[in-house]
Amino acid sequence: MLAGCIFVPHTSSNYNAECEIYERKMTLESYQVGTLSGCSNDGCVALLAAAGVVSAASAVVSGSVVVTGNVVYWLEKKGACLNAKGKSG
């Protein structure tokens, strides 16, 4: 029995009192979308290939979203921290 997985981006946030903002961070989470059992011969090979392609595609697309999102969140944090330090100084 084999499982098919997809990867999706997940955003979490924490309050940063020094910068007075909620810092956001993206991570990849995997979800099992189905299992393959009881298949045989060519049908099983086709199902395994399709599951592998879908899993790899979701990892690439979602991974790109996570990297881009984290860069944007990092820039947002840096800007907010500079503003917060400018106000207090």
Beta strands, then each sheet from edge to edge (+ up, - down):
strand 1: 2-16
strand 2: 21-36
sheet 1: 1+ 2-
end
